[in-house]
Amino acid sequence: MTTTGSEQNKAPGSTGGAVGVNANESIRQPLWLLAELTYACPLQCPYCSNPMDYAKIKSELSTEEWIDVFKQARAMGATQLGLSGGEPLTRPDILELIQEARNLGFYTNLITSGIGLDASKAQAFKDAGLDHIQVSFQASSADLNNLIAGTDAFQHKIDMARAVKAAGYPMVLCFVTHRQNIDQLDEILDLAINLDADYVELATTQYYGWAMHNQDQLMPLKEQLERAEATAHRYQEEQKGNMKIYYVVPDYFEERPKACMNGWGNVFLTVTPDGTALPCHAARELPGMELPNVRDMSIREIWEGSNDFNRFRGFDWMKEPCRSCDEKEKDFGGCRCQAYMLTGDPAMADPVCTKSPDRHLVDEAIQRGRDEANKTAQEAKPLVFRNPKNSKEISGL
Amino acid sequence: MTDKTFNADSVPVLALGYRFQWEPAQDCYVLLYPEGMVKLNPAAGEILKRVSEKKQTVDELIADLKAAFNGADLDDDVYQFLEEAHDNDWIRAE
């Protein structure tokens, strides 16, 4: 008998690579449900991918509505559930949601800042069947972490990372890197070793929502990335068999785009706090979206029949150079939201691709980051933090 | 492959954070782990099913499989799979 496992499906946006996706076949099952339970969050990270006008969203799905969403997605074949936000721990029904999700057979991931968590909750969630808690860090040192998060959270996060490990979960640490912390990769990885982490995800800032607004202040320099890559590889070697370190070069600095979401409407389903179903968590920003809501339609109707989910499925929607490109089945033309934000047309090739006529837009963004980095502290633009006040101002409320 | 991890007396167990289950929608056994999934072919599924259900030595695991599959000669295949699964960080030896 031959005995290897076959297909792996990693989370979009997570690192580790995805294989075996056939977007030209009939509609596949959603494998991943990202439940953005709430936009409420005690942190104010300027690289948050939540929409900038989140303060407009008032009516969150109820406990019963979320459980119904879980049931429907599970029945369609979803195995991974991300409980995210905002900060999911601000939902008073989080324990009940975890319990239901686990009973349904989901592999349940809690994606949290750690704020609102304590050792007894970590244990209670474990008892309820939670599989995995991912604690996100902003940087390795208290000063920078607290500056970026806009709050005094660092020591608590350290304590929570230890509590998560003590409760018997695999410890997965996520560091979101950008120009202002990427030079601290040594310290970040030393901290992870010190905490006895099992996985470290060195995520790079993706420019959506608040992060796009703050792009010039977050964009790393090429030489920073070269140093970071060397550092990551050195630690990967040293920690082999001990701690897994995922590091990916930010797409702006690559020649081909990321296979965003493993293809539109292919494996990934986001449901936002108000019940809007999206093919990816940034897609609300695209023009012409109908934004179907789980309060009005079943998940199956949305997944299989809605215009939004069919809009960029397969390859028929593509323009040149994607349409005739022999790599289109590998990267699906990249990210629709990025194409829209940079070119104004979501059906264009992701400008990250060097075959795109719009690649210069990416190079210009990289250069703007460098120009900004060369400014003195007085000249530099301040980071705009993600908080209700800024959201209301930006969305004209 | 580097040094062998498993011998007749070692006890294979799922690595921390890994869950094994049957997926009706996929019509196969799968391994679930933080933010990912591996679909298993039937043979891999039968081995990991036993690893996940019961702590036993490789010898006992092989005897169990032989009993279930008409005494088939599968020792080498089991060892090979366990080493592969270990290289993938799905299981460890106790």
Boltz contact constraints between the chains, C-beta under 6 A:
constraints:
  - contact:
      token1: [A, 1]
      token2: [B, 43]
      max_distance: 6.0
  - contact:
      token1: [A, 1]
      token2: [B, 77]
      max_distance: 6.0
  - contact:
      token1: [A, 3]
      token2: [B, 43]
      max_distance: 6.0
  - contact:
      token1: [A, 3]
      token2: [B, 44]
      max_distance: 6.0
  - contact:
      token1: [A, 3]
      token2: [B, 77]
      max_distance: 6.0
  - contact:
      token1: [A, 3]
      token2: [B, 81]
      max_distance: 6.0
  - contact:
      token1: [A, 5]
      token2: [B, 38]
      max_distance: 6.0
  - contact:
      token1: [A, 5]
      token2: [B, 40]
      max_distance: 6.0
  - contact:
      token1: [A, 5]
      token2: [B, 44]
      max_distance: 6.0
  - contact:
      token1: [A, 6]
      token2: [B, 39]
      max_distance: 6.0
  - contact:
      token1: [A, 7]
      token2: [B, 39]
      max_distance: 6.0
  - contact:
      token1: [A, 8]
      token2: [B, 38]
      max_distance: 6.0
  - contact:
      token1: [A, 9]
      token2: [B, 37]
      max_distance: 6.0
  - contact:
      token1: [A, 10]
      token2: [B, 36]
      max_distance: 6.0
  - contact:
      token1: [A, 11]
      token2: [B, 35]
      max_distance: 6.0
  - contact:
      token1: [A, 14]
      token2: [B, 35]
      max_distance: 6.0
  - contact:
      token1: [A, 29]
      token2: [B, 25]
      max_distance: 6.0
  - contact:
      token1: [A, 77]
      token2: [B, 25]
      max_distance: 6.0
  - contact:
      token1: [A, 79]
      token2: [B, 32]
      max_distance: 6.0
  - contact:
      token1: [A, 79]
      token2: [B, 37]
      max_distance: 6.0
  - contact:
      token1: [A, 107]
      token2: [B, 19]
      max_distance: 6.0
  - contact:
      token1: [A, 107]
      token2: [B, 32]
      max_distance: 6.0
  - contact:
      token1: [A, 132]
      token2: [B, 34]
      max_distance: 6.0
  - contact:
      token1: [A, 170]
      token2: [B, 16]
      max_distance: 6.0
  - contact:
      token1: [A, 170]
      token2: [B, 17]
      max_distance: 6.0
  - contact:
      token1: [A, 172]
      token2: [B, 34]
      max_distance: 6.0
